[in-house]
């Protein structure tokens, strides 16, 4: 993982680039998305992942695409998993 910039959790991007940039509070945004405040807060504080359903809610309320948000989440999850797997020694399967 040397030389790679860490990826940001998509909830942080949603918080900074969408919610805060539009002058919304977490409570206001949660109402728009029709989710509970704690649900959105956990996402915005990187304590929960963006689900498929949440990505569709973001798309419907704020525009953009659900695929964009899901790809950010997938990229972040892969980055985290690769960092954890760095010390695991596995051998590739070779068919005989």
N, C-alpha and C positions, 0 to 999 in steps of 0.2 A: 504494500500500500504506500510505499515511499513515493513522494512527489505528487501524490494525488490530493486535490483539495477535498476536504470533507463536504458532503452534500448536506443541505439543510432539510430538515423535516418539512414536508409540504404544509403542515399546519402552521408553521412559522411564516411561510410564504403567504398563505391565505390571510393570516392575521395582519401582516405588514402591508402587503400589496393590494389587498381587497378590502378587508374590514376597516382597518385604521385609515387607509388611503381614502375611503369613502365617508369618513367621519362617523362611522357606526360604532355603537357600543356592542359588547358581546351579547347583551340581552336583546338589543334590537336585531342583530344579525341572526340570533337563534330563533327569534320569532319569524323572521323572513324565511328562514330555512325550515321552519316547523319542526325544530328539535328542541330539547331541553337546554337550558343554559349550561349545566354541568357537562352535557355531551359535547357541546361546541367548545367549551373552555378546555376540556381534556385534549381535544384535537388541536386547538390553537397553542397549547402549551406542550405539544409533542408527547403527550401521554397516551394518545390513541392514534391509530392509523386512519387514513381516509378510506372508507369502505366504498364499495360499488354504489350503494344507495346514496351515500353522502356526496359522491362525485356527481351523481345525477341531480341532486338537490342544488349543488353549487352551480352546475351548468344552467339549470332552470331559473335560478334567481339572479345570478351575477353574469351569466353568459360564458363564453368560452366552451370548452368541451370536457365532458366527463373523462375522456381518454387522456387528456392532458394531466389531470389531477391523479388519475390512477397510475400513469407512467412515472410521475414524480414520486409517488409512494413506492412503486416497484423499484425504481432506481435507488431510493434511499434504503429500502429493505435489503437489497442486494449488496450495497456498500457496507452496511452494518454486518451482514452475514459473512462477507468476504473477510472483513477485519477479524471476526471471531474465528473463522476457519483457517486463518493464516498459519497456525501452529499444528494443524491436524495433518498427519502423514498418511496419505492414502496412495494406493497403487492403482493405476489404470488397468482395467480389464483388457486382457489380450486373448482373443479367441484362439484356441489350439487347433 
